[in-house]
């Protein structure tokens, strides 16, 4: 599984000897294809797949009227509390704390709330912003989860038209950039109460929400309607490139664009 992306789990054999011969053959084939892929990368330099996806999404959103922002990786525990992430919240145990007042951000939303509130004072029209950046959560080992992962969050404060329909349009922009077919479903959420989730073949890749939000917005001095959504980009890339693990598409010193280099 580290070298290839096929699913061998349903293969059955009459005896161990037959199994071992097939394993040796499949392993040799996977290693050969992996090595060929590395040689192609060396001879044809290009941007990292994750960076290329980020660029396509950014270009699409800017054309839609969004402003890209960049905010700090380190946030205050007070900012977490404004998101209702306190010691009794399930997400609290996943936070990487630096000390009793600071942590690595587990999501982009706390900073985006601050930025959109400040930009609101400079315009009478909608405020559309997005950020692409690393977030951090203590995760159990999984093919779909990372402790450091790349989020893309967008928010439209004061959308022109129905907030839900605007949200669906923005979701389609991102999924078109990723080249993936998708479905939408309404789900319960620990933070937003209810979310509009984006799924690809039953795998969640994003959660969207609309406001005003009675629990979160007053603490951030936000009172207008809004729509927003957050995507996990490594998971999008894993599905788009048909990789067996999200680790193959992440920031890594083991993999490069899906190929194992060690």
N, C-alpha and C positions, 0 to 999 in steps of 0.2 A: 504493500500500500504506500510505502514511502517513495517508491520509484514510479509506480504506475497509477492509473486512475480507473482501471477496470474493476468490476466487482466479481471476485472469485468465490464469494461465500457460499454459493449454492453448488459448487463442484463436489462430486462424490467419486470415490475410488474403491476398487475391489480390495486393494491391499496397500500397505505403506510404501512398498517399493514403487508401485505405479504412481502413487501420489508424489513421491520424491522426484521421480523423473519429470513429471509434468511441472512441478514447482521449479526445478532447475531450468527447464526450457522457458517457462514464463518469466522467471527472474532475469535470465540472460537477455530475453527480448526487451524487457522493461528497461534494463540498464543500458542497452544499446540505443534505444529510442531517447532515453534521458541524455546520454552523452552527445547524440546527434543534435538535440535541442540546444545544449550548451554551446556547441560549436557554431550553430547558426547565430546565437546571441553574440558571440565573440566577433564573428565576421560581419555582422550587420547591426551595429550599435543603434539602440533606440531608447526611448523613454521607458521607464518601468511601467508595467501594465496598470498598476494602481494609480500612478501619476497620470497616465494617459486617460484613464477613466475619470479622474478628478477634473482634468482639463475639459473633457467633453461635457461633463455636467455643468461646470462653471460657465462655459461658453453659452450653453442653452439657457441657463438661468439669467445671465446678464442680458441676453437678447430679450428675455421676458420682463426685464426692468428691475432685477434684483442687484443689490450692492454686495460685493464680497467683503467680509470682515475677518479679522484675525484677532483672537483673544487669548489670554494667558492659560497655560495648562494647570497652573496652581490657582486654586480658588479657596475662599474662606469656608469654614464650617457653618458660618452664619448664612452664606449663600445657599448651602445645602438645606439648611433649616427652612429657608423661604420656599424651597421646593417640597416641603413636608418630609424631607429625608432626615429624620431624627433617629435616635437609638432604637426605637420600636418599629422602624420601617424595615421591610425585608432587604432593600437595597443598601442599607447602612452597613451591613456586615461585609459588603463587597467593596467598600471604599478603601483606597490606599491613603491612610493618614500620614502626613509629614510630622505634625505635632498636634497639640490640642486645638489649634486655631486654623490649621491649613490642611489641604488634601489635594491629591491629583484629581482633576475633574472626572467624574464618572459619566458625564453627559455634557452637551454643549449648551443646553437650555438656560442654566443660571446666568451665564454671561450674555447670551442673546437677549434675555429679558432686559438687562441693564442697557445694552446698546440701543435696542429699539425704543426704549422709553426716552433716552436722551435725544435720539434722532427725531422723535415725534415732535419735539419742541422747535424744530427747525423747518417744519413743513405743514401745510394744511391738507396735503394729499396722503396717500398710503405710504407706509414705510415697508419696503421689501428688502430683507437682508438674508444672507446665507453664510455659513462657515463650513469649511472642510478641515478637520483636524483630529488629532489623537485624543482618545478617551481611555480611561483605565478602570478596570473592575477585577476583583479577585474572582476568577472563574474556575470551575472544575474542568479537568481536561476533557475536551470534546472536539469533534471534527468541525463544529459550527461556532465555537466560542474562542475568544482570545482575551488575554489579560490587557494587552494594548491593542486597540482597534481604531479604525478610522471611521469617524462619523461625518455625515453631511446633513446638516440641519438647515432648514429654511423656515422663515416666518414672514407672513404678509399681514401687517397690522393695518386695519381699516381696508379690507379687500373691496375692490370695486365689483359688486355683485354678490351672489350667494357664497358664503364662506366655504361650504362643503363642496360646491361645484368648482370653485377656484382651487381647493385642495386637490381634487381629482385631476385637474389640469396639470398642476405642478408635479404630482406623482407620475403622470404619463410622460412629462418631459424627462424626468430622471430615468424612468424605465426604458424609454426610447433610446436615451444615451447609452444605457447598458446593453441594449439589444435583447431584452427579455420580455416574454409574455407573462402576464400576471393576473391575479384575481384580488378582489377587495373583500374584507370581512370586518364586521364590528365586534370588538372584543373589550373585556374589562381590563382596567389598568390600575396598578398600585399608585401611580402618580396622577394620571389624568382622568381617572374614573372610567372613561370610555374612550377607545381609540378606533381609528379606521386603519386596519392593518393591511399591509401589502404582502402577498404570498406568491411564491413561484414553486409549483409542484408540491404544495403543502408546506413549504419552508418559509417562515416569516423573514422578510428582508427589510421591513420598515414599519413604523407606527406613526400615524398622523392624528392630529386633534384639532378641534376648533374652540374658540373662546367667544365671549368672556368666560373665564373659568372661576367659579365661585371660591375655590380653595386657594388657587395659586395667584391669581391676578391682583387682588387687593394688596398683597404684600409687596408687589412690584409696581404699584401705582399704575396699573393697566386696567382700563375700563372699556376700551373699544373692542369691537369684534376682531378676531384674528383667525388665521389658519396656519398650521405649521406641520412639518413632518420631518422625521429623522431616519436616515438610511445607514445601515452598516455596509460600507463599501467593499470590504474583503469578502463578505458573504455574497454580495452581488457578483463580484468577479469570479468567485468559486463556481457559481452556477453558470455564468456566461461562458467560462472557459472549460466547463465540465471537469473540474478538479474534484478529487475525492476528499479533500480537507481544506478548511479555510486557512490553515497554516501555510499552504503552498502559495497563497496569494497575498500574504501579509508581509509586513516589514520583517526581514529575517536575515540571519547569517547562515542559514541552512539551505534555503531555497531562493532561487532567482527566477521570477516569472514562471513559477510552477516547476522548475527543474531543480533536482537535488544536486548541490554543488560540493557536498562533503562526502 
